[in-house]
């Protein structure tokens, strides 16, 4: 399983409908929202087999605008030393 970030930009007037869709899809607890800070987007990180599968967690209202980004972690061995000696 890979991890995917889902970003759901939307207009202020669509918040309520969008949150209703997220709730109906069972993903309410997966999402964090910027709406009350005036940044109308919701973000979730979910586990999925593919980008297409991850996109199924995006509410239909914003499915065309949403960004789905596969995430990776870098490990200590991937970090180049800041100072070469
Ligand atoms: Zn909103």
PDB file of the backbone (N, CA, C, O) and the ligand in Angstrom, with CONECT records:
HET     ZN  A 101       1
ATOM      1  N   UNK A   1       0.844  -1.209   0.000  1.00  0.00           N
ATOM      2  CA  UNK A   1       0.000   0.000   0.000  1.00  0.00           C
ATOM      3  C   UNK A   1       0.872   1.249   0.000  1.00  0.00           C
ATOM      4  O   UNK A   1       1.853   1.334   0.739  1.00  0.00           O
ATOM      5  N   UNK A   2       0.508   2.202  -0.826  1.00  0.00           N
ATOM      6  CA  UNK A   2       1.181   3.495  -0.822  1.00  0.00           C
ATOM      7  C   UNK A   2       0.289   4.510  -0.125  1.00  0.00           C
ATOM      8  O   UNK A   2      -0.904   4.279   0.073  1.00  0.00           O
ATOM      9  N   UNK A   3       0.889   5.645   0.244  1.00  0.00           N
ATOM     10  CA  UNK A   3       0.137   6.717   0.886  1.00  0.00           C
ATOM     11  C   UNK A   3      -0.050   7.841  -0.118  1.00  0.00           C
ATOM     12  O   UNK A   3       0.859   8.178  -0.877  1.00  0.00           O
ATOM     13  N   UNK A   4      -1.241   8.412  -0.106  1.00  0.00           N
ATOM     14  CA  UNK A   4      -1.578   9.491  -1.038  1.00  0.00           C
ATOM     15  C   UNK A   4      -2.167  10.661  -0.272  1.00  0.00           C
ATOM     16  O   UNK A   4      -2.983  10.498   0.635  1.00  0.00           O
ATOM     17  N   UNK A   5      -1.719  11.856  -0.673  1.00  0.00           N
ATOM     18  CA  UNK A   5      -2.321  13.082  -0.179  1.00  0.00           C
ATOM     19  C   UNK A   5      -3.450  13.474  -1.129  1.00  0.00           C
ATOM     20  O   UNK A   5      -3.278  13.509  -2.348  1.00  0.00           O
ATOM     21  N   UNK A   6      -4.595  13.765  -0.547  1.00  0.00           N
ATOM     22  CA  UNK A   6      -5.734  14.258  -1.332  1.00  0.00           C
ATOM     23  C   UNK A   6      -5.981  15.699  -0.927  1.00  0.00           C
ATOM     24  O   UNK A   6      -6.119  16.011   0.256  1.00  0.00           O
ATOM     25  N   UNK A   7      -6.035  16.572  -1.922  1.00  0.00           N
ATOM     26  CA  UNK A   7      -6.265  17.999  -1.682  1.00  0.00           C
ATOM     27  C   UNK A   7      -7.527  18.401  -2.435  1.00  0.00           C
ATOM     28  O   UNK A   7      -7.651  18.142  -3.632  1.00  0.00           O
ATOM     29  N   UNK A   8      -8.466  19.037  -1.728  1.00  0.00           N
ATOM     30  CA  UNK A   8      -9.780  19.299  -2.317  1.00  0.00           C
ATOM     31  C   UNK A   8     -10.140  20.786  -2.280  1.00  0.00           C
ATOM     32  O   UNK A   8     -10.974  21.198  -1.475  1.00  0.00           O
ATOM     33  N   UNK A   9      -9.514  21.599  -3.151  1.00  0.00           N
ATOM     34  CA  UNK A   9      -9.874  23.018  -3.198  1.00  0.00           C
ATOM     35  C   UNK A   9     -11.325  23.195  -3.643  1.00  0.00           C
ATOM     36  O   UNK A   9     -11.818  22.468  -4.505  1.00  0.00           O
ATOM     37  N   UNK A  10     -12.004  24.185  -3.032  1.00  0.00           N
ATOM     38  CA  UNK A  10     -13.415  24.409  -3.367  1.00  0.00           C
ATOM     39  C   UNK A  10     -13.799  25.841  -3.037  1.00  0.00           C
ATOM     40  O   UNK A  10     -13.054  26.564  -2.375  1.00  0.00           O
ATOM     41  N   UNK A  11     -14.955  26.233  -3.501  1.00  0.00           N
ATOM     42  CA  UNK A  11     -15.465  27.577  -3.220  1.00  0.00           C
ATOM     43  C   UNK A  11     -16.159  27.580  -1.866  1.00  0.00           C
ATOM     44  O   UNK A  11     -16.665  26.558  -1.402  1.00  0.00           O
ATOM     45  N   UNK A  12     -16.169  28.779  -1.232  1.00  0.00           N
ATOM     46  CA  UNK A  12     -16.754  28.915   0.108  1.00  0.00           C
ATOM     47  C   UNK A  12     -18.191  28.393   0.148  1.00  0.00           C
ATOM     48  O   UNK A  12     -18.603  27.780   1.132  1.00  0.00           O
ATOM     49  N   UNK A  13     -18.949  28.636  -0.918  1.00  0.00           N
ATOM     50  CA  UNK A  13     -20.354  28.224  -0.888  1.00  0.00           C
ATOM     51  C   UNK A  13     -20.534  26.704  -0.999  1.00  0.00           C
ATOM     52  O   UNK A  13     -21.643  26.198  -0.825  1.00  0.00           O
ATOM     53  N   UNK A  14     -19.445  25.975  -1.290  1.00  0.00           N
ATOM     54  CA  UNK A  14     -19.556  24.524  -1.467  1.00  0.00           C
ATOM     55  C   UNK A  14     -19.144  23.716  -0.238  1.00  0.00           C
ATOM     56  O   UNK A  14     -19.257  22.490  -0.233  1.00  0.00           O
ATOM     57  N   UNK A  15     -18.661  24.406   0.812  1.00  0.00           N
ATOM     58  CA  UNK A  15     -18.166  23.691   2.015  1.00  0.00           C
ATOM     59  C   UNK A  15     -19.147  22.647   2.519  1.00  0.00           C
ATOM     60  O   UNK A  15     -18.821  21.470   2.668  1.00  0.00           O
ATOM     61  N   UNK A  16     -20.366  23.123   2.777  1.00  0.00           N
ATOM     62  CA  UNK A  16     -21.330  22.264   3.443  1.00  0.00           C
ATOM     63  C   UNK A  16     -21.626  21.015   2.614  1.00  0.00           C
ATOM     64  O   UNK A  16     -21.670  19.899   3.132  1.00  0.00           O
ATOM     65  N   UNK A  17     -21.829  21.235   1.310  1.00  0.00           N
ATOM     66  CA  UNK A  17     -22.137  20.118   0.423  1.00  0.00           C
ATOM     67  C   UNK A  17     -20.952  19.146   0.345  1.00  0.00           C
ATOM     68  O   UNK A  17     -21.124  17.927   0.331  1.00  0.00           O
ATOM     69  N   UNK A  18     -19.750  19.724   0.295  1.00  0.00           N
ATOM     70  CA  UNK A  18     -18.549  18.897   0.200  1.00  0.00           C
ATOM     71  C   UNK A  18     -18.366  18.039   1.453  1.00  0.00           C
ATOM     72  O   UNK A  18     -18.086  16.844   1.366  1.00  0.00           O
ATOM     73  N   UNK A  19     -18.528  18.665   2.611  1.00  0.00           N
ATOM     74  CA  UNK A  19     -18.371  17.926   3.870  1.00  0.00           C
ATOM     75  C   UNK A  19     -19.453  16.844   3.973  1.00  0.00           C
ATOM     76  O   UNK A  19     -19.196  15.752   4.479  1.00  0.00           O
ATOM     77  N   UNK A  20     -20.654  17.150   3.497  1.00  0.00           N
ATOM     78  CA  UNK A  20     -21.720  16.129   3.481  1.00  0.00           C
ATOM     79  C   UNK A  20     -21.311  14.930   2.633  1.00  0.00           C
ATOM     80  O   UNK A  20     -21.545  13.784   3.015  1.00  0.00           O
ATOM     81  N   UNK A  21     -20.697  15.199   1.473  1.00  0.00           N
ATOM     82  CA  UNK A  21     -20.276  14.105   0.593  1.00  0.00           C
ATOM     83  C   UNK A  21     -19.177  13.277   1.250  1.00  0.00           C
ATOM     84  O   UNK A  21     -19.191  12.047   1.196  1.00  0.00           O
ATOM     85  N   UNK A  22     -18.218  13.977   1.874  1.00  0.00           N
ATOM     86  CA  UNK A  22     -17.123  13.281   2.558  1.00  0.00           C
ATOM     87  C   UNK A  22     -17.683  12.385   3.669  1.00  0.00           C
ATOM     88  O   UNK A  22     -17.254  11.244   3.843  1.00  0.00           O
ATOM     89  N   UNK A  23     -18.643  12.926   4.408  1.00  0.00           N
ATOM     90  CA  UNK A  23     -19.288  12.153   5.479  1.00  0.00           C
ATOM     91  C   UNK A  23     -19.994  10.923   4.915  1.00  0.00           C
ATOM     92  O   UNK A  23     -19.852   9.818   5.440  1.00  0.00           O
ATOM     93  N   UNK A  24     -20.754  11.127   3.842  1.00  0.00           N
ATOM     94  CA  UNK A  24     -21.512  10.030   3.234  1.00  0.00           C
ATOM     95  C   UNK A  24     -20.582   8.934   2.721  1.00  0.00           C
ATOM     96  O   UNK A  24     -20.948   7.759   2.697  1.00  0.00           O
ATOM     97  N   UNK A  25     -19.378   9.329   2.311  1.00  0.00           N
ATOM     98  CA  UNK A  25     -18.418   8.360   1.775  1.00  0.00           C
ATOM     99  C   UNK A  25     -17.624   7.666   2.879  1.00  0.00           C
ATOM    100  O   UNK A  25     -16.870   6.728   2.619  1.00  0.00           O
ATOM    101  N   UNK A  26     -17.805   8.144   4.133  1.00  0.00           N
ATOM    102  CA  UNK A  26     -17.129   7.496   5.252  1.00  0.00           C
ATOM    103  C   UNK A  26     -15.720   7.999   5.516  1.00  0.00           C
ATOM    104  O   UNK A  26     -14.958   7.353   6.234  1.00  0.00           O
ATOM    105  N   UNK A  27     -15.365   9.145   4.944  1.00  0.00           N
ATOM    106  CA  UNK A  27     -14.006   9.663   5.094  1.00  0.00           C
ATOM    107  C   UNK A  27     -13.931  10.905   5.989  1.00  0.00           C
ATOM    108  O   UNK A  27     -12.904  11.583   6.011  1.00  0.00           O
ATOM    109  N   UNK A  28     -14.997  11.210   6.723  1.00  0.00           N
ATOM    110  CA  UNK A  28     -15.017  12.457   7.492  1.00  0.00           C
ATOM    111  C   UNK A  28     -13.806  12.593   8.416  1.00  0.00           C
ATOM    112  O   UNK A  28     -13.207  13.665   8.506  1.00  0.00           O
ATOM    113  N   UNK A  29     -13.448  11.505   9.101  1.00  0.00           N
ATOM    114  CA  UNK A  29     -12.349  11.579  10.073  1.00  0.00           C
ATOM    115  C   UNK A  29     -10.979  11.590   9.403  1.00  0.00           C
ATOM    116  O   UNK A  29      -9.973  11.861  10.059  1.00  0.00           O
ATOM    117  N   UNK A  30     -10.927  11.300   8.107  1.00  0.00           N
ATOM    118  CA  UNK A  30      -9.649  11.335   7.396  1.00  0.00           C
ATOM    119  C   UNK A  30      -9.248  12.749   6.986  1.00  0.00           C
ATOM    120  O   UNK A  30      -8.071  13.018   6.750  1.00  0.00           O
ATOM    121  N   UNK A  31     -10.227  13.655   6.900  1.00  0.00           N
ATOM    122  CA  UNK A  31      -9.961  14.973   6.318  1.00  0.00           C
ATOM    123  C   UNK A  31      -9.736  16.041   7.375  1.00  0.00           C
ATOM    124  O   UNK A  31     -10.373  16.039   8.429  1.00  0.00           O
ATOM    125  N   UNK A  32      -8.817  16.953   7.074  1.00  0.00           N
ATOM    126  CA  UNK A  32      -8.630  18.193   7.826  1.00  0.00           C
ATOM    127  C   UNK A  32      -8.923  19.336   6.869  1.00  0.00           C
ATOM    128  O   UNK A  32      -8.667  19.243   5.669  1.00  0.00           O
ATOM    129  N   UNK A  33      -9.470  20.430   7.427  1.00  0.00           N
ATOM    130  CA  UNK A  33      -9.993  21.501   6.590  1.00  0.00           C
ATOM    131  C   UNK A  33      -9.387  22.863   6.940  1.00  0.00           C
ATOM    132  O   UNK A  33      -9.103  23.154   8.102  1.00  0.00           O
ATOM    133  N   UNK A  34      -9.196  23.691   5.902  1.00  0.00           N
ATOM    134  CA  UNK A  34      -8.716  25.047   6.137  1.00  0.00           C
ATOM    135  C   UNK A  34      -9.826  26.079   6.107  1.00  0.00           C
ATOM    136  O   UNK A  34      -9.565  27.272   6.261  1.00  0.00           O
ATOM    137  N   UNK A  35     -11.067  25.640   5.909  1.00  0.00           N
ATOM    138  CA  UNK A  35     -12.215  26.530   5.674  1.00  0.00           C
ATOM    139  C   UNK A  35     -12.341  27.640   6.713  1.00  0.00           C
ATOM    140  O   UNK A  35     -12.564  28.798   6.360  1.00  0.00           O
ATOM    141  N   UNK A  36     -12.199  27.294   7.987  1.00  0.00           N
ATOM    142  CA  UNK A  36     -12.421  28.296   9.029  1.00  0.00           C
ATOM    143  C   UNK A  36     -11.275  29.289   9.126  1.00  0.00           C
ATOM    144  O   UNK A  36     -11.377  30.280   9.849  1.00  0.00           O
ATOM    145  N   UNK A  37     -10.185  29.038   8.409  1.00  0.00           N
ATOM    146  CA  UNK A  37      -9.095  30.016   8.297  1.00  0.00           C
ATOM    147  C   UNK A  37      -9.159  30.734   6.956  1.00  0.00           C
ATOM    148  O   UNK A  37      -8.251  31.488   6.608  1.00  0.00           O
ATOM    149  N   UNK A  38     -10.237  30.499   6.199  1.00  0.00           N
ATOM    150  CA  UNK A  38     -10.401  31.161   4.911  1.00  0.00           C
ATOM    151  C   UNK A  38      -9.676  30.477   3.762  1.00  0.00           C
ATOM    152  O   UNK A  38      -9.643  31.002   2.649  1.00  0.00           O
ATOM    153  N   UNK A  39      -9.094  29.310   4.022  1.00  0.00           N
ATOM    154  CA  UNK A  39      -8.434  28.539   2.963  1.00  0.00           C
ATOM    155  C   UNK A  39      -9.348  27.368   2.635  1.00  0.00           C
ATOM    156  O   UNK A  39      -9.374  26.370   3.355  1.00  0.00           O
ATOM    157  N   UNK A  40     -10.092  27.492   1.553  1.00  0.00           N
ATOM    158  CA  UNK A  40     -11.117  26.494   1.278  1.00  0.00           C
ATOM    159  C   UNK A  40     -10.543  25.284   0.569  1.00  0.00           C
ATOM    160  O   UNK A  40     -10.582  25.162  -0.655  1.00  0.00           O
ATOM    161  N   UNK A  41     -10.010  24.400   1.386  1.00  0.00           N
ATOM    162  CA  UNK A  41      -9.505  23.131   0.903  1.00  0.00           C
ATOM    163  C   UNK A  41      -9.564  22.135   2.050  1.00  0.00           C
ATOM    164  O   UNK A  41      -9.496  22.509   3.221  1.00  0.00           O
ATOM    165  N   UNK A  42      -9.689  20.885   1.704  1.00  0.00           N
ATOM    166  CA  UNK A  42      -9.598  19.813   2.687  1.00  0.00           C
ATOM    167  C   UNK A  42      -8.439  18.919   2.285  1.00  0.00           C
ATOM    168  O   UNK A  42      -8.156  18.743   1.100  1.00  0.00           O
ATOM    169  N   UNK A  43      -7.768  18.354   3.293  1.00  0.00           N
ATOM    170  CA  UNK A  43      -6.634  17.478   3.024  1.00  0.00           C
ATOM    171  C   UNK A  43      -6.808  16.172   3.768  1.00  0.00           C
ATOM    172  O   UNK A  43      -7.272  16.137   4.908  1.00  0.00           O
ATOM    173  N   UNK A  44      -6.428  15.111   3.103  1.00  0.00           N
ATOM    174  CA  UNK A  44      -6.439  13.808   3.753  1.00  0.00           C
ATOM    175  C   UNK A  44      -5.258  13.016   3.239  1.00  0.00           C
ATOM    176  O   UNK A  44      -4.839  13.176   2.092  1.00  0.00           O
ATOM    177  N   UNK A  45      -4.726  12.168   4.088  1.00  0.00           N
ATOM    178  CA  UNK A  45      -3.713  11.213   3.655  1.00  0.00           C
ATOM    179  C   UNK A  45      -4.322   9.834   3.845  1.00  0.00           C
ATOM    180  O   UNK A  45      -4.699   9.448   4.952  1.00  0.00           O
ATOM    181  N   UNK A  46      -4.410   9.109   2.754  1.00  0.00           N
ATOM    182  CA  UNK A  46      -5.028   7.780   2.832  1.00  0.00           C
ATOM    183  C   UNK A  46      -4.095   6.732   2.231  1.00  0.00           C
ATOM    184  O   UNK A  46      -3.177   7.064   1.481  1.00  0.00           O
ATOM    185  N   UNK A  47      -4.332   5.491   2.560  1.00  0.00           N
ATOM    186  CA  UNK A  47      -3.579   4.394   1.968  1.00  0.00           C
ATOM    187  C   UNK A  47      -4.392   3.815   0.829  1.00  0.00           C
ATOM    188  O   UNK A  47      -5.598   3.602   0.955  1.00  0.00           O
ATOM    189  N   UNK A  48      -3.718   3.563  -0.288  1.00  0.00           N
ATOM    190  CA  UNK A  48      -4.399   3.009  -1.457  1.00  0.00           C
ATOM    191  C   UNK A  48      -3.397   2.225  -2.288  1.00  0.00           C
ATOM    192  O   UNK A  48      -2.184   2.371  -2.137  1.00  0.00           O
ATOM    193  N   UNK A  49      -3.937   1.384  -3.174  1.00  0.00           N
ATOM    194  CA  UNK A  49      -3.096   0.566  -4.048  1.00  0.00           C
ATOM    195  C   UNK A  49      -2.581   1.358  -5.242  1.00  0.00           C
ATOM    196  O   UNK A  49      -1.545   1.023  -5.818  1.00  0.00           O
ATOM    197  N   UNK A  50      -3.314   2.422  -5.615  1.00  0.00           N
ATOM    198  CA  UNK A  50      -2.954   3.172  -6.816  1.00  0.00           C
ATOM    199  C   UNK A  50      -3.555   4.569  -6.717  1.00  0.00           C
ATOM    200  O   UNK A  50      -4.396   4.848  -5.863  1.00  0.00           O
ATOM    201  N   UNK A  51      -3.096   5.440  -7.624  1.00  0.00           N
ATOM    202  CA  UNK A  51      -3.662   6.788  -7.648  1.00  0.00           C
ATOM    203  C   UNK A  51      -5.153   6.736  -7.979  1.00  0.00           C
ATOM    204  O   UNK A  51      -5.953   7.483  -7.415  1.00  0.00           O
ATOM    205  N   UNK A  52      -5.511   5.849  -8.896  1.00  0.00           N
ATOM    206  CA  UNK A  52      -6.930   5.732  -9.257  1.00  0.00           C
ATOM    207  C   UNK A  52      -7.773   5.327  -8.059  1.00  0.00           C
ATOM    208  O   UNK A  52      -8.869   5.848  -7.849  1.00  0.00           O
ATOM    209  N   UNK A  53      -7.242   4.383  -7.270  1.00  0.00           N
ATOM    210  CA  UNK A  53      -7.992   3.951  -6.087  1.00  0.00           C
ATOM    211  C   UNK A  53      -8.086   5.083  -5.066  1.00  0.00           C
ATOM    212  O   UNK A  53      -9.123   5.276  -4.431  1.00  0.00           O
ATOM    213  N   UNK A  54      -6.980   5.834  -4.915  1.00  0.00           N
ATOM    214  CA  UNK A  54      -6.991   6.960  -3.975  1.00  0.00           C
ATOM    215  C   UNK A  54      -8.022   7.999  -4.403  1.00  0.00           C
ATOM    216  O   UNK A  54      -8.684   8.609  -3.563  1.00  0.00           O
ATOM    217  N   UNK A  55      -8.151   8.193  -5.697  1.00  0.00           N
ATOM    218  CA  UNK A  55      -9.084   9.196  -6.219  1.00  0.00           C
ATOM    219  C   UNK A  55     -10.539   8.866  -5.887  1.00  0.00           C
ATOM    220  O   UNK A  55     -11.401   9.745  -5.896  1.00  0.00           O
ATOM    221  N   UNK A  56     -10.800   7.601  -5.597  1.00  0.00           N
ATOM    222  CA  UNK A  56     -12.165   7.211  -5.206  1.00  0.00           C
ATOM    223  C   UNK A  56     -12.568   7.835  -3.876  1.00  0.00           C
ATOM    224  O   UNK A  56     -13.756   7.907  -3.563  1.00  0.00           O
ATOM    225  N   UNK A  57     -11.575   8.293  -3.079  1.00  0.00           N
ATOM    226  CA  UNK A  57     -11.883   8.943  -1.796  1.00  0.00           C
ATOM    227  C   UNK A  57     -12.200  10.425  -1.980  1.00  0.00           C
ATOM    228  O   UNK A  57     -12.562  11.108  -1.022  1.00  0.00           O
ATOM    229  N   UNK A  58     -12.064  10.923  -3.210  1.00  0.00           N
ATOM    230  CA  UNK A  58     -12.342  12.331  -3.480  1.00  0.00           C
ATOM    231  C   UNK A  58     -13.833  12.495  -3.751  1.00  0.00           C
ATOM    232  O   UNK A  58     -14.380  11.798  -4.606  1.00  0.00           O
ATOM    233  N   UNK A  59     -14.502  13.404  -3.039  1.00  0.00           N
ATOM    234  CA  UNK A  59     -15.929  13.604  -3.286  1.00  0.00           C
ATOM    235  C   UNK A  59     -16.184  14.041  -4.737  1.00  0.00           C
ATOM    236  O   UNK A  59     -15.393  14.789  -5.312  1.00  0.00           O
ATOM    237  N   UNK A  60     -17.284  13.572  -5.317  1.00  0.00           N
ATOM    238  CA  UNK A  60     -17.602  13.894  -6.717  1.00  0.00           C
ATOM    239  C   UNK A  60     -17.609  15.397  -6.992  1.00  0.00           C
ATOM    240  O   UNK A  60     -17.255  15.832  -8.088  1.00  0.00           O
ATOM    241  N   UNK A  61     -18.008  16.181  -6.008  1.00  0.00           N
ATOM    242  CA  UNK A  61     -18.117  17.635  -6.188  1.00  0.00           C
ATOM    243  C   UNK A  61     -16.801  18.256  -6.651  1.00  0.00           C
ATOM    244  O   UNK A  61     -16.804  19.219  -7.418  1.00  0.00           O
ATOM    245  N   UNK A  62     -15.681  17.711  -6.189  1.00  0.00           N
ATOM    246  CA  UNK A  62     -14.377  18.316  -6.509  1.00  0.00           C
ATOM    247  C   UNK A  62     -13.434  17.337  -7.209  1.00  0.00           C
ATOM    248  O   UNK A  62     -12.235  17.593  -7.323  1.00  0.00           O
ATOM    249  N   UNK A  63     -13.986  16.211  -7.677  1.00  0.00           N
ATOM    250  CA  UNK A  63     -13.108  15.162  -8.218  1.00  0.00           C
ATOM    251  C   UNK A  63     -12.251  15.664  -9.375  1.00  0.00           C
ATOM    252  O   UNK A  63     -11.111  15.227  -9.533  1.00  0.00           O
ATOM    253  N   UNK A  64     -12.784  16.574 -10.184  1.00  0.00           N
ATOM    254  CA  UNK A  64     -12.018  17.060 -11.341  1.00  0.00           C
ATOM    255  C   UNK A  64     -10.911  18.035 -10.929  1.00  0.00           C
ATOM    256  O   UNK A  64      -9.901  18.149 -11.624  1.00  0.00           O
ATOM    257  N   UNK A  65     -11.094  18.745  -9.794  1.00  0.00           N
ATOM    258  CA  UNK A  65     -10.117  19.751  -9.362  1.00  0.00           C
ATOM    259  C   UNK A  65      -9.122  19.222  -8.346  1.00  0.00           C
ATOM    260  O   UNK A  65      -8.075  19.828  -8.117  1.00  0.00           O
ATOM    261  N   UNK A  66      -9.451  18.091  -7.738  1.00  0.00           N
ATOM    262  CA  UNK A  66      -8.635  17.603  -6.624  1.00  0.00           C
ATOM    263  C   UNK A  66      -7.258  17.166  -7.087  1.00  0.00           C
ATOM    264  O   UNK A  66      -7.079  16.693  -8.209  1.00  0.00           O
ATOM    265  N   UNK A  67      -6.295  17.335  -6.205  1.00  0.00           N
ATOM    266  CA  UNK A  67      -4.961  16.809  -6.462  1.00  0.00           C
ATOM    267  C   UNK A  67      -4.781  15.553  -5.637  1.00  0.00           C
ATOM    268  O   UNK A  67      -5.129  15.514  -4.457  1.00  0.00           O
ATOM    269  N   UNK A  68      -4.234  14.524  -6.269  1.00  0.00           N
ATOM    270  CA  UNK A  68      -3.913  13.280  -5.580  1.00  0.00           C
ATOM    271  C   UNK A  68      -2.421  13.048  -5.785  1.00  0.00           C
ATOM    272  O   UNK A  68      -1.956  12.871  -6.911  1.00  0.00           O
ATOM    273  N   UNK A  69      -1.686  13.051  -4.689  1.00  0.00           N
ATOM    274  CA  UNK A  69      -0.224  13.012  -4.770  1.00  0.00           C
ATOM    275  C   UNK A  69       0.297  11.813  -3.982  1.00  0.00           C
ATOM    276  O   UNK A  69       0.029  11.674  -2.788  1.00  0.00           O
ATOM    277  N   UNK A  70       1.032  10.963  -4.656  1.00  0.00           N
ATOM    278  CA  UNK A  70       1.670   9.835  -3.960  1.00  0.00           C
ATOM    279  C   UNK A  70       2.788  10.371  -3.078  1.00  0.00           C
ATOM    280  O   UNK A  70       3.611  11.170  -3.523  1.00  0.00           O
ATOM    281  N   UNK A  71       2.813   9.929  -1.825  1.00  0.00           N
ATOM    282  CA  UNK A  71       3.801  10.436  -0.878  1.00  0.00           C
ATOM    283  C   UNK A  71       4.877   9.389  -0.607  1.00  0.00           C
ATOM    284  O   UNK A  71       4.620   8.186  -0.600  1.00  0.00           O
ATOM    285  N   UNK A  72       6.076   9.885  -0.386  1.00  0.00           N
ATOM    286  CA  UNK A  72       7.168   9.019   0.066  1.00  0.00           C
ATOM    287  C   UNK A  72       7.843   9.692   1.247  1.00  0.00           C
ATOM    288  O   UNK A  72       7.785  10.912   1.403  1.00  0.00           O
ATOM    289  N   UNK A  73       8.471   8.893   2.061  1.00  0.00           N
ATOM    290  CA  UNK A  73       9.321   9.429   3.122  1.00  0.00           C
ATOM    291  C   UNK A  73      10.771   9.275   2.677  1.00  0.00           C
ATOM    292  O   UNK A  73      11.145   8.286   2.048  1.00  0.00           O
ATOM    293  N   UNK A  74      11.571  10.271   3.018  1.00  0.00           N
ATOM    294  CA  UNK A  74      13.003  10.118   2.841  1.00  0.00           C
ATOM    295  C   UNK A  74      13.577   9.608   4.150  1.00  0.00           C
ATOM    296  O   UNK A  74      13.122   9.973   5.234  1.00  0.00           O
ATOM    297  N   UNK A  75      14.563   8.775   4.028  1.00  0.00           N
ATOM    298  CA  UNK A  75      15.201   8.223   5.225  1.00  0.00           C
ATOM    299  C   UNK A  75      16.575   8.858   5.394  1.00  0.00           C
ATOM    300  O   UNK A  75      17.110   9.480   4.476  1.00  0.00           O
ATOM    301  N   UNK A  76      17.118   8.689   6.562  1.00  0.00           N
ATOM    302  CA  UNK A  76      18.407   9.311   6.874  1.00  0.00           C
ATOM    303  C   UNK A  76      19.457   8.979   5.810  1.00  0.00           C
ATOM    304  O   UNK A  76      20.284   9.821   5.462  1.00  0.00           O
ATOM    305  N   UNK A  77      19.414   7.746   5.298  1.00  0.00           N
ATOM    306  CA  UNK A  77      20.416   7.349   4.301  1.00  0.00           C
ATOM    307  C   UNK A  77      20.242   8.099   2.978  1.00  0.00           C
ATOM    308  O   UNK A  77      21.168   8.151   2.169  1.00  0.00           O
ATOM    309  N   UNK A  78      19.046   8.686   2.754  1.00  0.00           N
ATOM    310  CA  UNK A  78      18.799   9.427   1.505  1.00  0.00           C
ATOM    311  C   UNK A  78      19.288  10.869   1.577  1.00  0.00           C
ATOM    312  O   UNK A  78      19.372  11.550   0.555  1.00  0.00           O
ATOM    313  N   UNK A  79      19.611  11.335   2.784  1.00  0.00           N
ATOM    314  CA  UNK A  79      19.967  12.749   2.968  1.00  0.00           C
ATOM    315  C   UNK A  79      21.465  12.918   2.768  1.00  0.00           C
ATOM    316  O   UNK A  79      22.280  12.303   3.455  1.00  0.00           O
ATOM    317  N   UNK A  80      21.805  13.777   1.800  1.00  0.00           N
ATOM    318  CA  UNK A  80      23.222  14.016   1.578  1.00  0.00           C
ATOM    319  C   UNK A  80      23.760  14.895   2.708  1.00  0.00           C
ATOM    320  O   UNK A  80      23.075  15.794   3.194  1.00  0.00           O
ATOM    321  N   UNK A  81      24.971  14.622   3.106  1.00  0.00           N
ATOM    322  CA  UNK A  81      25.563  15.460   4.163  1.00  0.00           C
ATOM    323  C   UNK A  81      25.616  16.916   3.715  1.00  0.00           C
ATOM    324  O   UNK A  81      25.900  17.195   2.550  1.00  0.00           O
ATOM    325  N   UNK A  82      25.347  17.845   4.626  1.00  0.00           N
ATOM    326  CA  UNK A  82      25.367  19.274   4.286  1.00  0.00           C
ATOM    327  C   UNK A  82      26.781  19.735   3.996  1.00  0.00           C
ATOM    328  O   UNK A  82      27.005  20.559   3.109  1.00  0.00           O
ATOM    329  N   UNK A  83      27.729  19.205   4.739  1.00  0.00           N
ATOM    330  CA  UNK A  83      29.116  19.638   4.579  1.00  0.00           C
ATOM    331  C   UNK A  83      29.967  18.433   4.196  1.00  0.00           C
ATOM    332  O   UNK A  83      30.091  17.456   4.934  1.00  0.00           O
ATOM    333  N   UNK A  84      30.538  18.552   3.023  1.00  0.00           N
ATOM    334  CA  UNK A  84      31.457  17.483   2.634  1.00  0.00           C
ATOM    335  C   UNK A  84      32.835  17.824   3.139  1.00  0.00           C
ATOM    336  O   UNK A  84      33.278  18.971   3.066  1.00  0.00           O
ATOM    337  N   UNK A  85      33.508  16.814   3.653  1.00  0.00           N
ATOM    338  CA  UNK A  85      34.850  17.076   4.174  1.00  0.00           C
ATOM    339  C   UNK A  85      35.897  16.560   3.207  1.00  0.00           C
ATOM    340  O   UNK A  85      37.094  16.686   3.467  1.00  0.00           O
TER     341      UNK A  85
HETATM  342 ZN    ZN A 101     -14.567  25.328   2.617  1.00  0.00          ZN
END
